[in-house]
Amino acid sequence: LISKDGYIVTNAHVVEDADAVAVTFADGTEVDAELVGMDKSMDIAVLKIEGENLHALKLGDSDAVRVGEFTIAIGDPTGRELAGTTTFGIISAAARDVNIDGKTNTYLQTDAAVNPGNSGGALVNAKGELIGINTAIESPTGSYSGYSFAVPSNIARKIVGDLKEFGTVQRAMMGISMWRDELTPAVAKELGTDEVSGIYVYEVIPNGAAAKAGIKKGDVIKRINGIEIKTRPEFQGQLAKYHPGATISVTVSR
């Protein structure tokens, strides 16, 4: 529950085949919910229940999450008989590219135990702020084996806003093609750049946003709106927060 007036965020796969949706609170109260919209590519859905001054979870800043930070996952593993189960872990990666059902997206990775039934539950930081939506696990057995993944709260916040306003998700593009490999000393030597981290601009799309802003082939993108970008997942995760037409500040090494 992310707003006092009854907006709820969960996973799309939790509700996509439902004829009707109900929400059960911790005290057992059950209320009907309306499906506002869903984004299957990022596995996020938004529900709405009737109410005023409801107790909403505060959204945290997933860009501020650091490897090694403590996290708590909350959910209903295996169903209502274990409702409200909390598990404890640390952040293993703040931006991990993971392919799930043929779609590659950027997630927070933790070792907090997440099992079937946890989907759509909250991943919170030590302050109790929402930093992710528990979404998937990496497991040969289908149950917890040490790896779980959550949609970062900043991406979820943007998706929720789009679904409420437009009914669909609006995705921004910068207008570049990245080099096929992430920058390492060996790759940097191959490309003839001194930069060993960041996003190497292999191609600039004619008349695209990057071209109009003066970004050139061979530039290395180092920061977006002041946030350091070292890897492809970090780059994609930052762009996922913005709408088409948004203005961002890009720091490049040329």
N, C-alpha and C positions, 0 to 999 in steps of 0.2 A: 504494500500500500504506500504510494509515493506522494499522495496529496490529500489534504483534509477533506476535499470534496469527492473522494472516492475513486480516483484513478489507480489502477493496479497494473504492474508489469509482471509478465511471466514469459515462459517459452511458447513459441508458436506450436511446437509439437505436442504440448500439453492439451491444447484446446482446438486444434485445427479440424478434427473429425467429430467434434461435439455438436449435437443438435441443440443442446442447451447447456449453459454454464452456471454453476453455483459456487459461491465462496463460503468457506467455513472458517469462522474465527476461532481463536484459542479457547474461548469459553463455550464452544459448541454451537453458537448462533450461526445459522445458515441463511444467506441472502442470495437472490438471483443477481446475475451479472450480465451486462451487455458486452459483446465483443466489439470494440471500437475499430480494431484493425490489426493486421499482423504483417511481419516482414519475415518470410520463410528463409531468405538468404542468410539472415543474421539470427534467425530463430527467436525472434522477439514478438510478443503479442501484448496488446493493451486492452484491459477490461475496464468497465465502469460500473460501480454500484451506487445506489442512492445513499446519501448521507451528508452530514455537516459536522465540521470539527472532529473528524475522525483522526485516530492516532497514526500519523504517517511517519515513515522512516526517512530520516534526513539523507539526502544524496551527498556522497563524498566526491572527491576529485580523484578519479582514477589515474590522471596524469601524475599525481603526486605519490602514487604507490611505488615502493621500492622493494627490490629483491631482499628477502629475509624478514620483511614485515610480517607481524602476526595477523592472522585472519581467522574468522569464525564463519562456518557455513551452517545455514539454518534450512531445514526442510522436513519432509515427511517420507523418509526412506521406507520403501515397501508398503506405504499406505498409512491410513489414519491411525492405526494402532501404535505407530511410533511418531505421531504428530509432534512438531516442535523440537525435533532432535537437533542438537548443536554439536558440531565437530570442530576441532581446532587444528590449525596448520600454519604454514608460512607461504609467502609468495616465492615461487621458484622462478617465474619469469613475468615481467610486467607487460610484455608484448610478444606473444608466441603465435606464430602462424600455424594453424592446425586445419587439416582437411577433414571435414565431416560431411559424409553423404555427398561427396563430389564438390563441396564448396569450401574454399579456403578463406578463413577469416582470422582476425587477430583477437586473442583472448588473454586474460590473466590466467596463469597456471599456478595451482596450489597443490599441497599434499593433504589438505583437509579432506576427510572421508566424505565422498559423495557417491550415492547409489541410486538405482532406478527409484523414482519417487521424489528425489531431491530437485528434479528439474524445475526451473522457475523460481527456486528459493533464493534467499538473500545471501550474498557473501559480504560480510561487514568487516571493518577494521577495528582496531582496539578502542576507538572512540564510539563504536556502534553506528558508524556511518555506512551507508550502502556504497560499496565500491565495485560490485559485480553481480550478475545474475547467473547462478549456477546452471550450466547448460549441458556439459558432456564429460565423459571420462574416457581415458585410454586404458582398455582392459581386454586381455585375451579371453576372459571368462564372462564378461558382462557385468561384473560387480567390481567394487573398489579394489585397486591394486597400486595405489600410490600417486596417481595423476588425476587431477580434475581441472576443468576449464570453465571460466566464467566470462560472459560478455562484459567488458569494462563499463562502468557506470556512465562515463561521459559519452560513449557511443550509444548506450541504451537511452540516455536522456535525449539525445538528438533524434533517435528513431521514434521515441514516444511523442516528441513535439511534432514531428512530421505526420505521424499517423493521426494525431488529434486535429491538425490543421488542414492536411491535404488528403488524408486517407491512404496515401502511399508514401514511400520513402524517397526523398530527393537526394541524389548522390552527386557530390562535387567531383570534378576531374581537373587536374592541373594542366594536362596537355603535354606530357612527356612520356618517353619510353625509358625505363631503367635498364642498366646493364644487367645481363642475365644472372651474374653472380654478385653477392655482396662484397664490398671492398675489404680486402685483406692485403698485407704487404705484397704477397705474390700477385694478386689481381691488380693492385696499384702499379706494380712494376710493368705488368703486361700493357696497361692502359696509358702509362707514361704520366701518372699523377703522383704527387707527393702525399695525397690524402689516403689514409688507410681505414677510414670509416666515413659513413655518410652514404648518400644516394648519388651514384654516378649517372649523369644525364647522357644517355646514349643517343637519344633523338628528341628533337623538339617538334611537336605537331604544328604545321603551318597554320597561322591565324588563331592558334589556341591561346589560352590565358597566359601560359608560360612565355610563349613567343612574344606576345604583346607587352609583357613585363620586362623583356630583355634577357631572359634566361637563354643560355646557349649550350649547344652540344659540348660535352667535356666539363661542364660545371659540376661541382659536387655540392649537393644540398646538405647543409649542416644543421640548420634550425628552421622550425616553423613556428611563428609567433613566439620566438624566444626559447622554445623547447628543443633540446638537443635531439637530433635524429641520427642514429648510428646504423640502423638496420631497416630492411624492407618492411617488416611488420610495424615498426615504430612509425614509418612514413605513412603506411596505409591506415594505421590507427588514427593518426592526426587528421588526415583528409576526411575520414569517415565522420568527423564531428561537424563538418561544414556543409552548407547548402550551395547549389549552383548560384553563382553571382556574389558569393561572400568574398570579402577582401582579407587576405592573410599576408603576413610579413614573412618573406623567405630569405634566409641568409645562405649565401653560396660562396664557395671557394673557387676562384677562377685562376 
